[in-house]
Amino acid sequence: MESSPLRSDIRLLGKTLGDVVKECEGKAIYDVIEKLRRAAVKFRREGNEVDSKILERQISRLADGEANSVARAFSYFLHLSNIAEDRDQNRRQREQELHGATPARGSLQHALDLLKENGIGSRKVLRYLEDACIVPVLTAHPTEVQRKSTLDLHREIARQLANSGATLTPSEKLLTDQRLAGLVAALWQTRMLRKQKLTVLDEIDNALTYYTSTFLTTIPRIYQDLSTRLRRPGRTVFDIDTAPLPAFLKMGSWIGGDRDGNPNVDASTLEQALLRQSTRALQHYLVEIKDLGTEISISQSLGTASPQLLGLSNASQDPSPHRLDEPYRRAFIHIYARMAATAVALTGRQLALRPTYPAPSYPDPQAFQADLQIVADSLHQHHGSLIAAMRLSGLIQAVSIFGFHLATVDLRQSSDVHERVLTELFQAAGVQWKGKVVDYAALPEEDRNALLREELQQVRPLVSPWISYTAETEKELAILRTAATIRRTYGKDAIRQAIVSHTETLSDLLEVLVLQQETGLISPEPGSAGHKPRDGLMVVPLFETIPDLMRGSDIMADWLDIPEVAARVRYAQDGIQEVMLGYSDSNKDGGYLTSNWALYRAERQLVRVFKQRKIRLRLFHGRGGSVGRGGGSSFDAILAQPPGTVNGQIRLTEQGEVIQTKYKDPEVGRWHLETFVAATLEASLAPNSSASKTEDDNMAHFGAILEFMSDVAQQSYRDLVYQTPGFNDYFFASTPILEIAGLNIGSRPASRKASQKIEDLRAIPWGFSWAQCRVMLTGWYGVGTALQTYIDKGSNASPATADERLAQLRQMAQVWPFFRTLLSNMEQVLAKTDLGIARRYADLVPDKKLRDSIFGRIEQEFALTLEMFEHIAQHELLAEDTLLKAALGERFAYIDPLNHLQVELLRRHRSERPKRGRDDGESRTQRAIHMTINGVAAGLRNSG
């Protein structure tokens, strides 16, 4: 680890934690923990297997109470290390800016400089932003193991750590050290695990904390920074443009609206999601208006005001004689009164922080923004631009971003549910098709599409208030009706998308239009060709499995060729159609290489389909934290997209522990958001026709090779996971999947069905389980076999010799961003994989023959993949990222004991389980297992 400030921070936090453990638990427990720590560090530094055996032996001797303390200690050390690393990242970025170094790759300035070099100036960037859509979407997928109480303490510790680095007097230093120790003591004595399973409402509230800590202030700051760089480079501080930028970067959410496989999401959770989001946004606005009224104390005798501003001032009912000559303050008092009335109208609650008078509420965010702009324009016209820039400009920008809804909530449901609902509705209504009451589920696809399109032309309702439907149908109808009400209350931006999971056919999309028509989201479509629909949610297909990805472009071609759909895209969707691509299920379905290749190929095919129809494509990437689920560098991932797939339109999911890793700290959050914007700018504006030609050349030269290797990799992966007898038993015995399912880390069940089949298991806990036991199988398995098979045997039209084929793969890694990024992400996974520790988990499998057979195959494939990677990359793992390599080496010394302890505790728990009743509650051993899961996830940082 090269950074001495980072070393100092980790040493300080580690010593503080040690002192707290000694104080709270006693010296005996502290000595046990310290002994384990030294053995783990020694093993990592020297690699002596004797030290590993000593570590295992020491752990096996721990009593249950000691195991609990050890799990907490190593887990909390990793929590604190994460805080130190985040602080170090902030420090490095600041130093780079302070010293005037070349802007870092991924920064806004680097992106703007690159565009300028390519002849793309500020005006073109500003025009691009008018139509751009860049949206991180927070989801509640269950890999976030930290409690909100823990994360709140993390933030306070980070703030205190920053204070400890300042120049302090001796008494200030003592107080700072005491407060840091107090916070660490509070962390130690805060329950690490949740006693109850999270509800959807808990998940909504947890997500809202990131708006308070980061998004509400950080996103407007990014806009302000970009505006400064684009509009007034080189000008004086008095040259300020108060006009807001177009709202290109916004937030999205699935929490409260994503009901695919989650029976806990319903109309009430959707309603609560928007109510609580709106409350958070309005509270922020009220605080900002109050502070503006305090800060802008301009007297009319010293500074003039515009007639519009005086109109706002005169509308104020403020009785104070002291503010009669302070029109700006009076204007803000009136704006505050109107916003207080708006809060009551939208939330039913009095959110005002001070007494106010009755005033008309704002009908929409635009009216609120217009009043704020009157103030800003008046300041700008009368030498007050600098005053507006302090707080007011940021608030105006915030309103354009967050509106009264804070974030757009997506609806998501499986196509299977839509099919069942419509089957019931058609039968209950007695709808005739070809002379008899229709059985929709039994219809062939062609007839389904014809029936659905005919239904869209019907004015009469399909749903009757006099008919009782099944609970599932009533629930779906209620959710969609609630969505219609929400859009009328908070504006159309509150809910814009209806995502269809498991989209396999055209009818899966048409079904959603019919259901929207029946619930007031869209009006019935008359048969006239000139109909211009203006309402409704965009129907977004989600292509998840390998076969779905292969069919995706054909489905979208058929969808966009339907005249009424084309009209809807043109008039109701601004000429944009979104398509979501699933990384998790495609990986679980076909393995790492095949998933990535299928996604890449699907994107290229979609670009062709949309370009032919002159419709803009917006891709929504369903990425997770782990590399197997699309994780890795977002910057590199966006730049590696095929030309034409970004084009100023991109949404991607932020899931599980990735949310807290990226956004709990506002400065780290700013960097990630800035990187997201910078990558989108580069991918959209820097490429040109030559880039597209280069990509076509890459596909022409290398596409067949990837196709060949993908087939080999998929066969290797599926042969292990789905076709090996006993693999199901091996997985459930050798990983902590059952224990993860019992951890209260999300409202969504870990499996789609009550079974222990891999086919029914959700992709997220599938990958999370492999990460816990340090196999990381989802990020590399099958790649080694694919690479070696190509080098040894080749494919059609490949070079004649193995050496030539190896040279070809090396060339691919150098010139093709897609293949280079694929290998780079895999490199990080290989570096985190530890088959020595994985062997300990394999030992949990009672069947020795099964254990040796399957683990032997995993071991063999890992060795082959590592060998092939180093042959092609021409360097050892992380040889080109020595900082990360050193950091991981230090980190592993604290993750390893948790893995060894987890194995020991799993063995104990599983031997105890037959003796315990089902309702005995959580045992001490189970709690300790859950703590190790927490710690390993915190240490790996992107395992979910």
Summary of the structure (lengths in Angstrom):
residues: 944
radius of gyration: 29.2
end to end distance: 25.6
largest distance: 92.5
contacts: 3264
relative contact order: 0.10
helix: 65%
strand: 6%
